[in-house]
Amino acid sequence: MVEGQTRGSRFRVALAAAGMALAVLSTSASTRGEGVCDTAGHFCIHIDTTSASVCDLLRPGDLDPDTCSVQDVKRRERARNESPRPMRALTVRFDDWWALVMVTRVGLSGEVGPNEIAATATSFRTSMAKEVDSIDGFAEPSVRRIHDVQTVWFDTQVTRNGGRAEEIDVEVRAADASYALSFHGPPGARLHAFAENALATLDTLPAKAARGPGEAISWIARGLVIAVALAFAGWWVGKRKKSAGLDARDLWPH
């Protein structure tokens, strides 16, 4: 009887261990993601690819037939022709939805000042108009801080190759460089949620804030005040030395 109980206990322990291992494997498989990081700077984001297939458009050689489609051939050419070339270009494909994600390092720059937003939006829209059939909607850009990092968001409704689409572009103004993130896919709230979830994982350092002319003038004024004070102090010390016959050693405490 004791031996039977021991065997039964061992079986239950083994069954419980197998169940736990299966749960761990199931959890890790259901929380897959794609990390996009800059090896030359401090920048990373995490793209949730749970239950999705990912086509890497910039992988060497041919596209992977298991994760890519015929449409990805044109997307790959587009990514390869971008200047500067993206760090990563991915088509994330779910059963009923897809998104094209591109992340590009665009060089050094500081934060965008309030007066620069309109000019940036005009330049962005002009550039976008050259790449699509038509711009069907262009929202006012918005500035958001994510983990103290300035980000500028553009939301554009377009017709590209005869099909309607939406593109959410985000400029990340980081300390090492600025980064352009593009999320392109079917119009709607799902694309917004996908982009916002990715940006919520942003890991980078904030750029220096834009310096306005008022601050520069303030520092110049402070410098002038200090210079005048030093000049007056020098004149006063010189006058005291002449009138009292002070030696330079007399200026120091004994």
C-alpha positions as MATLAB code, in Angstrom:
seq = 'MVEGQTRGSRFRVALAAAGMALAVLSTSASTRGEGVCDTAGHFCIHIDTTSASVCDLLRPGDLDPDTCSVQDVKRRERARNESPRPMRALTVRFDDWWALVMVTRVGLSGEVGPNEIAATATSFRTSMAKEVDSIDGFAEPSVRRIHDVQTVWFDTQVTRNGGRAEEIDVEVRAADASYALSFHGPPGARLHAFAENALATLDTLPAKAARGPGEAISWIARGLVIAVALAFAGWWVGKRKKSAGLDARDLWPH';
ca = [
       0.000    0.000    0.000;
       2.820    2.380    0.895;
       4.623    1.634   -2.356;
       1.432    2.323   -4.344;
       0.923    5.606   -2.550;
       4.539    6.586   -3.278;
       4.158    5.833   -6.976;
       0.919    7.808   -7.058;
       2.563   10.788   -5.374;
       5.449   10.722   -7.836;
       3.024   10.562  -10.741;
       1.087   13.572   -9.444;
       4.315   15.550   -8.955;
       5.472   14.697  -12.467;
       2.077   15.656  -13.889;
       2.133   18.982  -12.041;
       5.670   19.715  -13.278;
       4.638   18.938  -16.857;
       1.653   21.259  -16.486;
       3.839   24.085  -15.227;
       6.316   23.613  -18.080;
       3.471   23.686  -20.599;
       2.110   26.874  -19.030;
       5.529   28.559  -19.253;
       5.929   27.570  -22.893;
       2.407   28.775  -23.701;
       3.027   32.106  -21.966;
       6.328   32.738  -23.751;
       4.778   31.865  -27.109;
       1.834   34.201  -26.554;
       3.969   37.213  -25.597;
       6.263   37.391  -28.591;
       7.638   40.731  -29.667;
      10.148   42.354  -31.985;
      12.816   44.612  -30.531;
      14.090   47.488  -32.667;
      17.290   49.024  -31.284;
      20.031   51.317  -32.536;
      23.424   49.686  -32.039;
      25.091   53.079  -32.524;
      23.053   54.910  -29.884;
      20.730   54.617  -26.894;
      17.373   53.813  -28.522;
      14.986   50.841  -28.348;
      11.306   50.106  -28.851;
       9.374   46.857  -28.574;
       6.737   45.935  -31.164;
       4.094   43.474  -30.028;
       3.885   40.632  -32.553;
       1.719   38.274  -30.491;
      -0.154   35.890  -32.849;
       1.436   37.620  -35.858;
       3.911   36.711  -38.568;
       6.734   39.186  -39.217;
       8.257   39.805  -42.644;
      11.726   41.373  -42.359;
      11.952   43.537  -45.474;
      15.646   44.304  -45.082;
      16.950   40.790  -44.453;
      19.727   39.718  -46.849;
      18.672   37.517  -49.738;
      15.146   36.662  -50.757;
      12.073   37.357  -48.699;
      10.939   34.558  -46.415;
       7.984   32.883  -48.187;
       6.585   31.686  -44.844;
       6.104   35.224  -43.456;
       6.053   37.498  -46.527;
       3.578   38.040  -49.375;
       3.660   39.396  -52.910;
       2.827   42.892  -51.595;
       6.010   42.849  -49.523;
       8.152   42.907  -52.667;
       7.126   46.518  -53.384;
       7.414   47.408  -49.708;
      10.966   46.073  -49.689;
      11.887   48.223  -52.687;
      10.360   51.248  -51.003;
      12.355   50.600  -47.825;
      15.594   50.062  -49.749;
      15.131   53.327  -51.648;
      14.486   55.428  -48.548;
      17.197   57.954  -47.710;
      18.440   57.603  -45.062;
      17.852   53.877  -45.115;
      15.717   52.516  -42.263;
      17.315   50.527  -39.447;
      14.358   48.127  -39.594;
      11.433   47.662  -41.948;
       8.823   45.067  -40.968;
       5.426   43.935  -42.177;
       3.543   42.669  -39.133;
       0.693   40.481  -40.349;
      -2.184   39.228  -38.197;
      -5.073   37.028  -39.363;
      -7.345   40.004  -40.044;
      -5.011   43.012  -40.038;
      -1.513   44.184  -40.974;
       0.888   47.087  -40.458;
       4.109   48.218  -42.105;
       6.626   49.524  -39.548;
       9.792   51.427  -40.414;
      12.300   52.912  -37.961;
      14.982   55.299  -39.225;
      17.801   57.187  -37.559;
      17.685   60.688  -39.062;
      20.687   62.388  -37.481;
      21.450   64.725  -34.618;
      19.029   67.449  -33.551;
      17.522   68.938  -30.436;
      13.918   69.344  -29.439;
      11.458   71.172  -31.670;
      10.424   74.587  -30.360;
       6.771   75.727  -30.437;
       7.416   78.024  -33.395;
       8.959   75.220  -35.462;
       5.993   72.833  -35.394;
       4.102   74.538  -38.252;
       7.181   74.611  -40.494;
       7.902   70.971  -39.704;
       4.318   70.006  -40.576;
       4.474   71.850  -43.912;
       7.742   70.163  -44.842;
       6.405   66.764  -43.812;
       3.210   67.113  -45.851;
       5.138   68.283  -48.939;
       7.403   65.255  -48.693;
       4.478   62.886  -48.147;
       2.606   64.241  -51.200;
       5.437   63.052  -53.462;
       5.063   59.441  -52.303;
       1.289   58.860  -52.562;
      -1.534   59.249  -55.061;
      -3.282   61.792  -52.855;
      -3.459   63.093  -49.291;
      -7.042   62.660  -48.120;
      -6.597   63.970  -44.580;
      -3.822   65.599  -42.584;
      -4.257   66.200  -38.855;
      -2.490   68.906  -36.921;
       0.717   67.467  -35.478;
       0.760   66.852  -31.742;
       3.680   66.937  -29.318;
       3.792   64.342  -26.553;
       6.374   63.512  -23.922;
       7.076   59.823  -23.389;
       9.402   59.095  -20.467;
      10.443   62.780  -20.674;
      11.403   62.391  -24.364;
       9.798   64.781  -26.863;
       7.866   63.067  -29.664;
       6.039   64.757  -32.558;
       3.096   62.828  -34.043;
       1.707   63.147  -37.590;
      -1.475   61.402  -38.730;
      -2.149   61.262  -42.482;
      -4.938   59.642  -44.495;
      -3.644   58.737  -47.971;
      -4.420   56.906  -51.164;
      -1.417   54.848  -52.258;
      -1.435   52.616  -55.342;
      -5.199   53.065  -55.541;
      -5.896   51.883  -51.984;
      -6.892   53.861  -48.892;
      -4.483   53.732  -45.967;
      -3.430   55.642  -42.893;
       0.088   56.523  -41.806;
       1.130   57.544  -38.319;
       4.607   59.048  -38.253;
       6.399   59.836  -35.013;
       9.579   61.872  -34.637;
      11.497   60.914  -31.495;
      13.876   63.663  -30.375;
      16.483   61.740  -28.410;
      19.867   62.740  -27.006;
      22.034   60.719  -29.403;
      19.941   61.358  -32.530;
      16.420   61.826  -33.811;
      14.420   58.842  -35.035;
      11.528   58.622  -37.489;
       8.979   55.878  -36.805;
       6.342   55.100  -39.428;
       3.254   52.931  -38.890;
       1.326   52.335  -42.135;
      -1.800   50.221  -42.431;
      -5.596   50.149  -42.822;
      -7.255   53.318  -41.447;
      -8.746   53.142  -37.984;
      -8.275   52.971  -34.250;
      -6.318   49.722  -34.381;
      -3.360   51.395  -36.100;
      -3.358   54.150  -33.460;
      -3.358   51.582  -30.645;
      -0.566   49.619  -32.331;
       1.643   52.719  -32.639;
       0.902   53.923  -29.110;
       1.697   50.506  -27.630;
       5.054   50.483  -29.416;
       5.962   54.015  -28.276;
       4.998   53.166  -24.696;
       8.058   50.867  -24.628;
      10.421   53.644  -25.752;
      13.844   53.432  -24.123;
      16.054   56.416  -24.908;
      17.390   59.641  -23.399;
      15.744   63.042  -23.933;
      17.381   65.657  -26.129;
      18.229   69.081  -24.809;
      15.320   71.508  -24.819;
      15.208   74.143  -27.527;
      16.822   77.394  -26.390;
      14.865   80.513  -27.178;
      16.392   83.985  -27.827;
      15.148   85.240  -24.454;
      17.378   82.824  -22.577;
      20.414   83.787  -24.655;
      19.810   87.482  -23.955;
      19.448   86.682  -20.274;
      22.833   84.965  -20.171;
      24.462   87.873  -22.063;
      23.020   90.324  -19.538;
      24.339   88.229  -16.658;
      27.784   88.179  -18.274;
      27.793   91.959  -18.650;
      26.821   92.455  -14.997;
      29.622   90.138  -13.863;
      32.144   91.896  -16.137;
      31.190   95.324  -14.776;
      31.418   94.040  -11.198;
      34.888   92.598  -11.795;
      36.069   95.804  -13.460;
      34.818   97.893  -10.526;
      36.466   95.538   -8.032;
      39.771   95.819   -9.905;
      39.550   99.611   -9.970;
      38.747   99.771   -6.231;
      41.622   97.484   -5.260;
      44.038   99.472   -7.414;
      42.921  102.730   -5.839;
      43.334  101.303   -2.303;
      46.830  100.082   -3.125;
      47.893  103.519   -4.372;
      46.401  105.424   -1.423;
      47.537  103.068    1.336;
      50.723  101.708   -0.191;
      49.389   98.162    0.042;
      51.507   95.266   -1.043;
      49.902   92.400   -2.913;
      50.482   90.231    0.153;
      48.283   92.575    2.200;
      45.248   91.460    0.185;
      45.402   87.990    1.726;
      44.394   87.166    5.305;
      47.273   86.475    7.721;
];
